[in-house]
Amino acid sequence: MTIDYASKCRIFIEKNNIIAQHRVFDERVHTAQAAADLLGVGVDEIVKNRPDDGMAVLEARKRARFLCVKTVVLKVGGKFIACILKGGDKVDLGKVRTLRGTGDVRVAKPDEVLEATGYPVGGVPPFGHGLEVYIDEAVIALSTVHAGGGSDHALVTLRTKELVRTTGAIIVRLVMRNA
């Protein structure tokens, strides 16, 4: 039996009245970078140097607040959790160890991700899997994000406030940042 993971995600959105746009693409969007490339948005903060043109600065700032995020599934002891972070970031396992009070923390294997979330790696949505969710504090600074839409050909676009409401997430620092 073949499972249509994108439809499964879309149905969850509809049944739970989540304010989000769910889109399916011909192209694969299995990584944050692939999604950013397809959508023409930044995968991470792109406003590092300011163009001379004032309109270009305004447009660049607008785009930097509309980015791709990813859902990383971790195995913490015998339990799985979901961590949502900006697409270009990497979860700091040491921070998660401290947060959860255990040294047994690792990134889940692809078969574990499917088992724990009901979705394959490359398409895990931020909701609809029943895992405890943590959102990196940098994601909250964004107004709207693109996230996994259930399959490697689907994305969900939603406001960060809706992301927090829908997931019931704990907002913490999950990645190492330069001072």
C-alpha positions as CSV (number, residue, x, y, z in Angstrom):
1,M,0.0,0.0,0.0
2,T,1.4,3.4,-1.0
3,I,0.8,6.3,1.4
4,D,0.2,9.8,0.0
5,Y,2.1,11.7,2.7
6,A,1.3,15.1,1.2
7,S,-2.4,14.4,1.2
8,K,-2.1,13.1,4.8
9,C,-0.6,16.5,5.8
10,R,-3.2,18.5,3.9
11,I,-6.0,16.6,5.5
12,F,-4.5,17.2,9.0
13,I,-4.3,21.0,8.2
14,E,-8.0,21.0,7.1
15,K,-9.3,18.9,10.0
16,N,-7.5,21.0,12.6
17,N,-8.3,24.4,11.0
18,I,-4.7,25.4,10.7
19,I,-4.2,28.6,8.8
20,A,-1.6,27.5,6.3
21,Q,-1.1,27.1,2.6
22,H,-0.2,23.5,1.5
23,R,1.5,23.2,-1.9
24,V,2.7,20.2,-3.9
25,F,5.4,20.6,-6.5
26,D,6.8,18.6,-9.4
27,E,10.3,19.3,-8.2
28,R,11.7,17.8,-5.0
29,V,11.9,20.1,-2.0
30,H,13.5,17.5,0.3
31,T,15.9,20.0,1.9
32,A,15.6,23.5,3.1
33,Q,18.0,24.6,0.4
34,A,16.0,22.9,-2.4
35,A,12.8,24.5,-1.1
36,A,14.5,27.9,-0.9
37,D,15.9,27.6,-4.4
38,L,12.5,26.7,-5.8
39,L,10.6,29.5,-4.0
40,G,13.3,32.1,-4.5
41,V,13.5,32.9,-0.8
42,G,16.4,32.7,1.6
43,V,17.3,29.5,3.5
44,D,18.9,31.6,6.2
45,E,19.5,35.3,7.1
46,I,20.7,36.8,3.8
47,V,20.9,40.4,4.8
48,K,24.5,40.6,5.7
49,N,25.8,43.3,3.4
50,R,23.6,46.2,2.5
51,P,23.1,47.0,-1.2
52,D,23.4,50.7,-2.1
53,D,19.9,50.9,-3.5
54,G,17.4,51.6,-0.7
55,M,14.6,49.6,-2.4
56,A,17.0,46.6,-2.7
57,V,17.6,46.8,1.0
58,L,13.9,46.9,1.8
59,E,13.3,43.9,-0.5
60,A,16.2,41.9,0.9
61,R,14.9,42.5,4.5
62,K,11.4,41.4,3.5
63,R,12.8,38.2,2.0
64,A,14.9,37.5,5.0
65,R,11.8,37.3,7.2
66,F,10.1,34.7,4.9
67,L,12.4,31.7,5.1
68,C,12.5,27.9,5.0
69,V,12.5,26.0,8.3
70,K,13.2,22.3,8.9
71,T,11.9,19.8,11.4
72,V,14.7,17.7,12.8
73,V,13.7,14.6,14.8
74,L,15.9,13.7,17.7
75,K,15.9,10.6,19.8
76,V,16.3,11.6,23.5
77,G,16.6,8.6,25.7
78,G,13.8,6.4,24.5
79,K,11.6,9.2,23.3
80,F,11.5,11.2,20.0
81,I,11.1,15.0,19.9
82,A,10.8,17.4,16.9
83,C,13.0,20.5,16.7
84,I,12.1,23.3,14.3
85,L,15.0,25.6,13.2
86,K,16.0,27.8,10.3
87,G,17.0,25.8,7.2
88,G,20.6,26.8,7.3
89,D,21.0,26.0,11.1
90,K,22.1,22.8,12.8
91,V,20.7,21.7,16.1
92,D,23.2,21.8,19.0
93,L,22.9,18.4,20.6
94,G,24.7,19.7,23.7
95,K,21.9,22.3,24.2
96,V,19.3,19.6,23.9
97,R,21.2,17.4,26.4
98,T,21.2,20.3,28.9
99,L,17.5,21.1,28.2
100,R,16.4,17.5,28.6
101,G,18.8,16.6,31.4
102,T,20.2,13.5,29.6
103,G,23.3,12.7,27.7
104,D,21.5,10.2,25.4
105,V,20.6,12.5,22.4
106,R,21.1,11.9,18.7
107,V,19.5,12.6,15.4
108,A,16.9,10.0,14.5
109,K,17.6,7.6,11.6
110,P,15.3,7.8,8.6
111,D,13.4,4.7,9.5
112,E,12.9,6.0,13.1
113,V,11.7,9.3,11.7
114,L,9.0,7.6,9.6
115,E,8.0,5.4,12.6
116,A,7.9,8.3,15.1
117,T,6.2,10.9,12.9
118,G,4.4,9.0,10.2
119,Y,6.3,11.0,7.6
120,P,9.5,10.3,5.6
121,V,12.7,12.3,6.0
122,G,12.6,15.3,3.7
123,G,8.9,16.0,4.2
124,V,8.3,16.0,7.9
125,P,5.8,18.7,8.8
126,P,6.1,20.7,12.0
127,F,2.8,19.3,13.2
128,G,0.5,16.3,12.9
129,H,2.9,13.8,14.4
130,G,2.2,14.0,18.1
131,L,5.8,14.6,19.1
132,E,6.8,17.2,21.7
133,V,8.0,20.2,19.6
134,Y,10.8,22.7,20.3
135,I,11.2,25.8,18.1
136,D,14.5,27.6,18.0
137,E,14.1,31.2,19.2
138,A,15.5,32.6,15.9
139,V,12.5,31.1,14.0
140,I,10.1,33.3,16.0
141,A,11.7,36.5,14.6
142,L,10.4,35.5,11.2
143,S,7.0,36.5,10.1
144,T,6.2,33.6,7.8
145,V,7.9,30.3,7.1
146,H,7.9,27.4,4.6
147,A,8.1,24.0,6.2
148,G,7.9,20.4,5.2
149,G,4.5,19.5,3.8
150,G,4.4,15.7,4.3
151,S,6.5,14.5,1.4
152,D,9.6,15.5,-0.5
153,H,7.4,17.3,-3.0
154,A,5.3,19.4,-0.7
155,L,5.6,22.5,1.5
156,V,3.4,24.3,4.1
157,T,3.5,28.0,4.4
158,L,2.3,29.6,7.6
159,R,2.8,32.5,9.9
160,T,5.1,31.8,12.9
161,K,2.4,32.7,15.3
162,E,0.3,29.9,13.8
163,L,3.2,27.6,13.9
164,V,3.6,28.1,17.6
165,R,-0.1,27.8,18.2
166,T,-0.5,24.7,16.2
167,T,2.5,22.8,17.6
168,G,2.2,23.9,21.2
169,A,6.0,24.3,21.0
170,I,8.5,25.3,23.6
171,I,10.6,28.2,22.3
172,V,14.3,27.8,23.2
173,R,17.7,28.3,21.8
174,L,18.5,25.1,19.9
175,V,21.5,26.2,17.8
176,M,24.9,27.6,18.6
177,R,25.1,31.3,17.8
178,N,28.0,33.7,17.5
179,A,28.1,36.2,20.3
